[in-house]
Amino acid sequence: MAKFKAIVIEKADKGQTVSLTDFDETNLMDGDVTVAVEWSTLNYKDGLAITGKAPVVRRFPMIPGIDFAGTVEASSHPGWKPGDKVILNGWGLGETHLGGYAEKARVKGQWLVRLPAGLSPRQAMAIGTAGYTAMLAVLALERHGLKPDHGPVVVTGAAGGVGSVAVALLAKLGFKVIASTGRPREADYLKGLGASEIIDRGELTVPVKPLAKERWAGGIDSVGSTILANMLSMTKYGGAVAACGLAGGMDLPTSVAPFILRGVSLFGIDSVQCSQNLRIAAWSRLDSDLDRGKLEGMTHEIGLPEAIPVAGTILEGRVRGRIVVKIK
């Protein structure tokens, strides 16, 4: 069997080791579809896995990378044939199943989504799990019935991957977008994506009141903790917030007041195990609703070897927009 390039995380006496190495195809895990991986991306969870800052990796050795885009090389699954262009997000990739930072992957066919006709594999991974998660959050707000004439919406962590795509999507859909960021130097970047107003994240890190002045009809949060709690306390009557991240912490120091006195709804967004129908809907909407120029403007490309040293920067909040990883 052939060998191919892969980033591999090994368990060590103290922590873990990470290296770019030659990986034997015979050591790939079970699956009914083998994919030649062309592109992956660097998400927050990838940063945690590579640095070992959190126990993302559940088995060793592990190839990190929670998503990929590529071409089917071999398949015994009835839904896929060699030559098909596919995307995979989640399903334990890079955590319990060997992931996307490799030239080849073997996975379950039921995990795959067909690459939309209007997207290249590179564009799909420029979107990546972060952008796909942002679209899932937008869909949740739409199901709630949130519309542009209800008022502005706020996006936290706006200069990051989820936030950048969320700002661009919501602006394209006609919402007035308030972008919350801890990096005021990114104001022009965020306005270029469609944000109407920029606020410092410090406005959302103050001590949480059960109810604060109503400021927005809803929002998308990728931070969690005090910032999410303040978002909820400032959401207008009948509004909704979609939560999809924990960069600021897993705690939520809120009260029942926004929910029972203002009828606010909080939607949890999971990108890892959501249904196939919802995945297909999200990627279809990304194909139709995400401006390609804005996507390119928020995207930075690196090669596979660079994923290791760059991983720490995403945890430090120093990454703007999206990082796409060229596998080969």
Secondary structure as GFF3:
##gff-version 3
##sequence-region A 1 328
A	DSSP	beta_strand	3	11	.	.	.	ID=ss1
A	DSSP	beta_strand	16	24	.	.	.	ID=ss2
A	DSSP	three_ten_helix	25	27	.	.	.	ID=ss3
A	DSSP	beta_strand	33	42	.	.	.	ID=ss4
A	DSSP	alpha_helix	44	51	.	.	.	ID=ss5
A	DSSP	beta_strand	67	75	.	.	.	ID=ss6
A	DSSP	beta_strand	85	89	.	.	.	ID=ss7
A	DSSP	beta_strand	104	107	.	.	.	ID=ss8
A	DSSP	three_ten_helix	109	111	.	.	.	ID=ss9
A	DSSP	beta_strand	113	114	.	.	.	ID=ss10
A	DSSP	alpha_helix	121	144	.	.	.	ID=ss11
A	DSSP	three_ten_helix	148	150	.	.	.	ID=ss12
A	DSSP	beta_strand	153	155	.	.	.	ID=ss13
A	DSSP	alpha_helix	161	172	.	.	.	ID=ss14
A	DSSP	beta_strand	177	181	.	.	.	ID=ss15
A	DSSP	three_ten_helix	184	186	.	.	.	ID=ss16
A	DSSP	alpha_helix	187	193	.	.	.	ID=ss17
A	DSSP	beta_strand	197	200	.	.	.	ID=ss18
A	DSSP	three_ten_helix	201	204	.	.	.	ID=ss19
A	DSSP	beta_strand	216	221	.	.	.	ID=ss20
A	DSSP	alpha_helix	225	233	.	.	.	ID=ss21
A	DSSP	beta_strand	235	243	.	.	.	ID=ss22
A	DSSP	alpha_helix	257	261	.	.	.	ID=ss23
A	DSSP	beta_strand	265	268	.	.	.	ID=ss24
A	DSSP	alpha_helix	276	289	.	.	.	ID=ss25
A	DSSP	alpha_helix	292	297	.	.	.	ID=ss26
A	DSSP	beta_strand	299	303	.	.	.	ID=ss27
A	DSSP	three_ten_helix	304	306	.	.	.	ID=ss28
A	DSSP	alpha_helix	307	315	.	.	.	ID=ss29
A	DSSP	beta_strand	322	326	.	.	.	ID=ss30
###
